[in-house]
Amino acid sequence: MRKFFLTLIFFTIAVAGTIQAADPYIESVEEITAGNFFGYGARQMAMGGTGMMTIDGTALFYNPANLARIPRIEFNFGLSNQKYQDASTVRPVRRIVENGIIPTATVMSGRFAGFTSVAGSADNSKTNTRINSAILSIPYPTYRGSLVIGLGVVRTADFDRVFDMYFRDDTASGGHITGAGHEFQSGGLYQWGAGFGLDLSPRVSFGGMAYVYTGKHEYNWEYALDSVGVYDYHFQQYIEDKYLGFGGKIGLAMQLSQYIGLGLAVESPVVLNVEENSTNESQYPTDSGRADDYWTNYVEYDVKRPFVFSAGMTARIQDATLALDIDYTDWSQLAYGDNADMETENSKIKTYYKDALRFRLGGEYVFPELGLSLRGGFFSDPLPIKSEFQNRSRYGYTLGFGLLVDQVMTIDFAYLHGSYGRNSDFTYASSLDGQTLHNFIIDENIKYNRLYLTAAYRF
């Protein structure tokens, strides 16, 4: 929601000329591509998202070293469906008062002198079905060992989101100020990759891949403010971001024993070039009638994402498999470039972003006589932002099953449920309150349910 908060400052100034934005706070540098992993491969997602030691086409993106274990030509295709739900509460709280006392979060104080704030809430949801993956794996004939080439694309980040907000401030005389907003986002990032996996020894394999990121993010924001018919303000904003980026990944897979496997991978820093077009329109009353302002803007900049370090382990005992994956990324190293205005935000990134350790655990049990596999898992995917902006960490569970058809085709299904809570705020000051600093706070409770369906055929 980084774009909407800049708009929020604008209408705050417009509604009462005495209100001044002291600081747009750190929301202005929130980057939607940071810490945004959607997941691919129904088998992997049913097991909590564990893919570091997987042996199918998705290894191209999880750990290319495991491509070397694919014995025949394989084509893998997948779909995904997501229902995203957001429930918000506007919580205007004076965190900083003139005597330096910070009240508890339950204290409700008006944004303006003479007004009493009323807790406002709103909710909305959004459902989308997308192509999730398409991967071709081709073993290359060798005299000894294995060499497998992989080509494919996966939907690696998802921008399908929705957000509504509502707030109200009342006076004892019956006057009030109300505001309502609706935010709608769509799009995603696709990762196009080409790579290989080869045996270094009977128990050790190495792999690498190069990839291209492409994608689009569409952002719509509508806002309406009314003050008992005295003042009304409407604002509409549309922003379209187009992404193009490049990167690479190398991986190592080792079979430590008959039962234990270990995988390691490093993803290079990624530079995403962003071309952004925006249109904005606002309507508000003036002394001579009503004004209608319209303006457009174009900006181009780079988003520089840091290294990602991954490790995974599997334990197989007869028909049971247990898998564990971890990823580490220091998101405080995120940076903007190739644009002087955007680069000024880099100093704020370290005060908002932090490092994050993603943890995934999953299990599978195979019934060979039925050609059936049952799976389940758990994941912890912490938001890459400081704890003061989080109400509840991001985590969830997964379930799924797989079918083996005629020894050449697999059909896999996964269900994922995740949730988290966060708060967003900015600081403003009002001359009516002697320039006392306040915080406008929005709490969000977010839930998402995802379905994955993947089919693979080995020729």
C-alpha positions, 0 to 999 in steps of 0.5 A: 500500500505504499502508493495509497499513503502518499495520497492519504497525506494529500487529502489530509492537507486538502480537507482542513488547510491547518493539517500538515504532513510531518512525515509520510513515514516509511510506507513510501518505500514498501516494495511489493516484490520484497518477500513475495513468494507465491510457490509452484508445483502442487507436490512441493506446495502440499508439503509446506513448500519444500522443493530443495530436494524435489526430483521433477521439473520444478527442480529447475527453479528450486535447486537445478542440481536435482535435474540430474535425477530426472531419468526421462523427458518430462513435461510439467504444467500447473495451475493455481487459484487464490482467494485473498481476504483483507479486513481492516480497522482504522485506529487513530491513536495519539502515540506522541502527546505534548507531555511525552506520554504514549497511551495504550493502543486502545485509547481513541483520540480525535484526529482534530480538536473537537472531534471524537474518533469512531473505530471504523472497519471494512473488508473485501476479498478477491479470487484469481486463477492463473497459470502457475508453471510450464516446464520441460526437462530433457535428459542428454545422452551421456557415457557416464552419469547424467546431464539434464537440460531444463526450460520453463516458466513459473509464477514466482510472485503474486500481486493480486490483492484488495483492501478497503478502509473506512473511518469517521470523526464526530463532533458533539454538535452532530458534525462529522468527517467520514472517509472511505477507500478501495484499493485493487491490485492485480498482476504478478512476476513470471520467472523464465529459466533455462538450466542444467543439472549434471552428476559430479559423482554417483552421489553428488550433482551440480546445477545452474540456471539463468533466468529472466523476470517479466511481469506487470503490476496494476494498482487502482485506488479510489478515495472519498472524503465528506464533511457533513456536506461542507467539504467533499473530496474524491480521488482516483489513481491508476498505476501500472508498473512493468518489470524486466529483470535478470539473475541466476542460481546455482545448486548442489545436491548430495545423497549423504546416505541411503536415507538422507539427502542434502541440497544447497543453493544460492540465488544471485542478486536481481536487478528489476527495471521498472517502467511506471505510468500513472494517472491521477484525478481529484475533485474538490469544491472551491470558492468558484465552484468545483475543481477537477484536477487531472495529471499523469506521470512516468518514471523509470527506476531499478529495484535491486534485490539481495542474495537468497541462500537456501538449504534443504534436507530429506529423510526417506524411510521406505514409503515415508518422506520428511522434508525441511527447507530454509531460505535466508534473505537480508531484505535490508539490503534492498535498494532503488537505483537509476533514479535520483528521487527513488534513491533518496528512499534507500536511507529509509529501507534499513529502518523498515526492512529486516532479514527474514528466514523462511522455514518449511516442513513437509511429509509424504506417505506413498501407498504403492499398491494404490498409486496414491500419495498423501501429503501435509506440511507447515510453513513460516514465511515472516514478513521482511519488515520490522516487528513494530509493523507486524501484528502477527507473523505470516505462517500457515499449513498445507495439505494435498495428494498425488496420483500415479497414472499408468507409471508415466503420468502424475496428477498432484493437488495442494491446498494452502492456508496462510494468514498474517496481521500488520499495521500501517501508519504515518505521522501528521501534525495539526495546528489546532492541536499546537502541532502535536504529533499523531499517528494514523494507524490501519490494522489489517488481518489478511487470510489467503487460501490457495489451490495448486493443480499440477500434471506431469508426463514422462515420455 
